[in-house]
């Protein structure tokens, strides 16, 4: 199996199919994935469809990796095969930079991504120091206890 960056070599037809399947995603990278079979000394035969799915793993270039902590980036794959574009799930390992997906067809692919803002904790406007409130509560409890004990002492 060979996985090559397609770059500007993607046909206009395939780009149009990918654009239709994008949704809210952004194209990050075009790939050409080819599977060939060779038996003995026979010439290699290009396989366009396998009998079962295989896992394809690619290392994403630094330019596609998310470095902005304000966003979560999720990746998917768009496969174009026989003039049909399909959106495929992918799993990404941020430590290794590897993106993996399952496929049983070999042709044009696009790595696409979506950036989702990370929810920030809203400021409540309550900047009251809790230590102050705790000190006041303990002081009040001590004063009440002193008054109660003092009242008991004089009540006899």
C-alpha positions as CSV (number, residue, x, y, z in Angstrom):
1,X,0.0,0.0,0.0
2,X,1.2,3.5,-0.8
3,X,-0.1,6.7,0.7
4,X,1.1,9.8,-1.1
5,X,0.1,13.5,-0.7
6,X,-1.9,14.5,-3.7
7,X,-1.4,18.2,-3.4
8,X,-2.4,20.0,-6.5
9,X,-2.8,16.8,-8.6
10,X,-6.3,16.2,-7.4
11,X,-8.8,16.3,-10.3
12,X,-11.3,19.1,-10.4
13,X,-14.1,16.5,-10.4
14,X,-12.8,14.9,-7.2
15,X,-12.3,18.3,-5.6
16,X,-15.9,19.2,-6.4
17,X,-17.2,15.9,-4.8
18,X,-15.1,16.6,-1.7
19,X,-16.4,20.1,-1.5
20,X,-20.0,18.8,-1.6
21,X,-19.3,16.3,1.3
22,X,-17.4,18.8,3.5
23,X,-20.2,20.2,5.5
24,X,-18.6,22.3,8.3
25,X,-15.2,20.7,7.8
26,X,-12.1,22.2,6.3
27,X,-9.9,20.3,3.9
28,X,-6.4,19.9,5.3
29,X,-4.7,17.4,3.0
30,X,-5.4,15.4,-0.1
31,X,-4.1,11.8,-0.3
32,X,-3.8,9.2,-3.0
33,X,-4.0,5.7,-1.5
34,X,-3.1,2.8,-3.7
35,X,-3.1,-0.9,-3.0
36,X,-1.1,-3.2,-5.3
37,X,-0.8,-7.0,-5.4
38,X,2.2,-8.9,-6.6
39,X,2.5,-12.6,-6.9
40,X,5.9,-14.1,-7.7
41,X,7.4,-12.5,-10.7
42,X,4.1,-11.3,-12.2
43,X,3.6,-7.6,-12.7
44,X,1.9,-5.7,-9.9
45,X,-1.9,-5.4,-10.1
46,X,-3.6,-2.3,-8.8
47,X,-6.5,-3.2,-6.4
48,X,-9.3,-0.6,-6.1
49,X,-11.5,-2.5,-3.7
50,X,-10.5,-5.0,-1.0
51,X,-12.6,-7.8,0.3
52,X,-12.5,-6.4,3.9
53,X,-11.5,-3.1,5.5
54,X,-7.9,-2.3,6.3
55,X,-6.6,0.2,8.8
56,X,-4.7,3.1,7.2
57,X,-2.5,5.2,9.4
58,X,-0.9,8.5,8.3
59,X,1.2,10.9,10.3
60,X,-0.3,14.4,10.0
61,X,2.1,17.2,9.1
62,X,2.7,19.8,11.8
63,X,0.6,22.4,9.9
64,X,-2.6,20.2,10.5
65,X,-2.0,19.6,14.2
66,X,-3.9,21.8,16.6
67,X,-1.7,24.0,18.7
68,X,-4.4,26.4,19.8
69,X,-5.8,25.5,23.3
70,X,-8.9,27.6,22.6
71,X,-10.1,24.9,20.2
72,X,-10.6,21.2,20.0
73,X,-9.9,19.8,16.6
74,X,-11.6,16.7,15.3
75,X,-10.6,14.9,12.1
76,X,-12.5,12.9,9.5
77,X,-11.7,11.5,6.1
78,X,-13.6,12.0,2.9
79,X,-13.1,9.2,0.4
80,X,-13.8,9.6,-3.3
81,X,-14.3,6.3,-5.1
82,X,-16.1,5.7,-8.3
83,X,-17.4,9.3,-8.4
84,X,-18.9,9.0,-4.9
85,X,-17.7,10.9,-1.9
86,X,-18.2,9.5,1.6
87,X,-17.3,10.9,5.0
88,X,-15.4,8.4,7.2
89,X,-14.7,8.4,10.9
90,X,-11.0,8.7,11.9
91,X,-9.2,8.5,15.2
92,X,-6.3,10.8,16.1
93,X,-3.5,10.3,18.6
94,X,-2.2,13.7,19.5
95,X,1.0,12.4,21.1
96,X,2.2,10.6,17.9
97,X,0.4,12.8,15.4
98,X,-1.1,9.7,13.8
99,X,-4.5,9.6,12.1
100,X,-6.1,6.2,11.5
101,X,-9.2,5.1,9.6
102,X,-10.7,2.0,8.1
103,X,-11.3,1.6,4.4
104,X,-11.8,-1.1,1.8
105,X,-11.5,1.1,-1.3
106,X,-8.3,2.8,-2.6
107,X,-8.4,6.1,-4.5
108,X,-8.6,9.8,-3.6
109,X,-8.9,10.9,0.1
110,X,-9.1,14.2,1.9
111,X,-8.2,14.7,5.5
112,X,-10.7,17.2,6.9
113,X,-11.1,18.8,10.3
114,X,-13.4,20.9,12.4
115,X,-12.3,23.3,15.1
116,X,-14.7,23.6,18.0
117,X,-14.3,26.3,20.6
118,X,-13.4,24.9,24.1
119,X,-16.0,26.2,26.5
120,X,-14.6,28.6,29.0
121,X,-15.7,28.9,32.6
122,X,-17.8,32.1,32.7
123,X,-16.9,34.7,35.2
124,X,-19.6,34.9,37.9
125,X,-18.6,38.3,39.1
126,X,-18.4,36.9,42.7
127,X,-14.9,37.9,43.8
128,X,-15.8,37.7,47.5
129,X,-12.9,36.2,49.5
130,X,-14.2,33.0,51.1
131,X,-11.7,33.2,53.9
132,X,-13.3,36.5,55.1
133,X,-16.8,34.8,55.2
134,X,-15.4,31.8,57.0
135,X,-13.7,34.0,59.6
136,X,-16.9,36.0,60.1
137,X,-18.9,32.8,60.6
138,X,-16.4,31.4,63.2
139,X,-16.3,34.7,65.0
140,X,-20.1,34.9,65.1
141,X,-20.4,31.4,66.4
142,X,-17.8,32.2,69.1
143,X,-19.8,35.3,70.2
144,X,-23.1,33.4,70.3
145,X,-21.5,30.7,72.4
146,X,-20.0,33.2,74.8
147,X,-23.3,35.0,75.2
148,X,-25.1,31.7,75.8
149,X,-22.6,30.5,78.4
150,X,-22.5,34.0,80.0
151,X,-26.4,34.0,80.2
152,X,-26.3,30.6,81.8
153,X,-23.8,31.7,84.4
154,X,-25.9,34.7,85.6
155,X,-29.1,32.8,85.4
156,X,-28.3,30.8,88.6
